[in-house]
């Protein structure tokens, strides 16, 4: 039965599988020995492409080389995040800011602000799923 479902997905062209990426060079990747432009990246701001000094990275890792393996609300907040958030807030001219791990979480967080309030949100059905989920989950 399981194999039948897989076969059906393959017949419809809906079966998904991982593709090996040989290298990453800014917006380019190598897939199946071909250089391709990566239009699938979530690195909208290009932050993942910023060159960094290896010595600075090693110092950072010596200081913060741990992780809590769970939500900041459950295990606590790493001082690395707190320091970066303080720096970003100052740079942006705000009293505080919060770093979230993805655009999906950012949209859920944003719309959660309106939870249980007398607020109407108008949204296009073609919006990203995270926006629609955020609206629905906000009540």
C-alpha positions as CSV (number, residue, x, y, z in Angstrom):
1,X,0.0,0.0,0.0
2,X,2.8,2.4,0.9
3,X,4.7,1.5,-2.3
4,X,1.5,2.2,-4.3
5,X,1.3,5.7,-2.9
6,X,4.9,6.3,-3.8
7,X,4.3,5.0,-7.3
8,X,1.3,7.2,-7.7
9,X,3.3,10.3,-6.6
10,X,6.1,9.4,-9.1
11,X,3.5,8.9,-11.9
12,X,2.0,12.4,-11.2
13,X,5.5,14.0,-11.0
14,X,4.9,14.8,-7.3
15,X,7.5,12.6,-5.7
16,X,10.2,14.6,-4.0
17,X,13.8,13.5,-3.4
18,X,17.0,15.2,-2.2
19,X,19.5,16.4,-4.8
20,X,23.1,16.6,-3.9
21,X,24.7,20.1,-4.2
22,X,28.4,20.0,-5.1
23,X,29.3,23.6,-4.1
24,X,27.7,26.8,-3.2
25,X,29.1,30.1,-4.6
26,X,26.9,33.1,-3.6
27,X,23.7,32.6,-5.7
28,X,25.1,29.7,-7.6
29,X,25.1,26.0,-6.8
30,X,26.2,22.9,-8.6
31,X,23.6,20.2,-9.2
32,X,24.2,17.1,-11.3
33,X,27.5,18.7,-12.5
34,X,25.7,21.8,-13.8
35,X,26.2,25.4,-12.5
36,X,22.7,26.7,-11.6
37,X,21.3,29.9,-10.2
38,X,19.7,29.1,-6.9
39,X,16.2,30.7,-6.9
40,X,15.2,28.5,-3.9
41,X,17.2,30.3,-1.2
42,X,15.7,31.7,1.9
43,X,18.7,34.0,2.2
44,X,16.7,37.1,1.1
45,X,19.1,39.6,2.6
46,X,22.3,37.8,1.4
47,X,23.5,37.4,5.0
48,X,24.7,33.9,4.4
49,X,27.0,35.1,1.6
50,X,28.9,37.6,3.8
51,X,32.6,36.7,4.0
52,X,33.9,36.4,7.6
53,X,37.3,36.3,9.2
54,X,38.2,32.8,10.3
55,X,40.0,34.1,13.4
56,X,36.9,36.1,14.4
57,X,34.8,33.0,13.9
58,X,37.1,30.8,16.0
59,X,37.0,33.4,18.8
60,X,33.2,33.5,18.6
61,X,33.0,29.7,18.7
62,X,35.3,29.5,21.7
63,X,33.1,31.9,23.6
64,X,29.6,30.6,22.4
65,X,30.3,27.1,21.1
66,X,27.3,25.7,23.0
67,X,23.7,25.5,22.1
68,X,20.6,24.7,24.2
69,X,19.0,22.4,21.7
70,X,15.5,23.8,22.3
71,X,13.4,26.9,22.4
72,X,14.8,30.0,24.1
73,X,11.6,30.1,26.1
74,X,12.2,26.6,27.5
75,X,15.9,26.3,28.1
76,X,16.8,30.0,28.4
77,X,18.3,32.5,26.0
78,X,21.9,32.3,24.9
79,X,23.9,35.5,25.8
80,X,25.1,35.4,22.1
81,X,21.5,36.1,21.0
82,X,21.1,38.7,23.7
83,X,24.2,40.6,22.7
84,X,23.3,40.5,19.0
85,X,19.7,41.7,19.7
86,X,21.0,44.6,21.9
87,X,23.5,45.6,19.1
88,X,20.8,45.3,16.4
89,X,18.2,47.3,18.4
90,X,20.7,50.1,18.9
91,X,21.7,50.1,15.3
92,X,18.1,50.3,14.2
93,X,17.2,52.9,16.8
94,X,14.9,50.7,18.9
95,X,14.9,49.9,22.6
96,X,14.8,46.2,21.9
97,X,14.5,43.6,19.2
98,X,14.1,39.8,18.9
99,X,15.8,37.5,16.5
100,X,13.6,34.7,15.1
101,X,14.8,31.6,13.4
102,X,12.7,31.9,10.2
103,X,10.2,34.0,8.3
104,X,7.5,31.5,9.2
105,X,8.1,32.1,12.9
106,X,8.3,35.8,12.4
107,X,4.8,35.8,10.7
108,X,3.3,33.6,13.4
109,X,4.8,35.9,16.1
110,X,3.6,39.1,14.3
111,X,0.0,38.0,14.0
112,X,0.0,36.6,17.6
113,X,0.1,40.2,18.7
114,X,-3.5,40.5,17.6
115,X,-4.7,37.4,19.4
116,X,-8.0,38.0,21.2
117,X,-8.2,41.6,20.1
118,X,-11.0,43.3,18.1
119,X,-8.9,43.4,15.0
120,X,-9.8,42.5,11.4
121,X,-7.0,41.4,9.0
122,X,-7.6,41.4,5.3
123,X,-5.4,39.0,3.4
124,X,-5.1,37.8,-0.1
125,X,-5.5,34.0,-0.6
126,X,-2.2,34.0,-2.5
127,X,-0.2,35.2,0.5
128,X,2.6,33.0,1.8
129,X,1.3,30.1,3.9
130,X,3.0,31.5,7.0
131,X,1.0,34.7,6.8
132,X,-2.2,32.7,6.4
133,X,-1.3,30.4,9.3
134,X,-0.4,33.4,11.4
135,X,-3.8,35.0,10.8
136,X,-5.7,31.8,11.5
137,X,-3.8,31.0,14.7
138,X,-4.2,34.5,16.0
139,X,-7.9,33.7,16.6
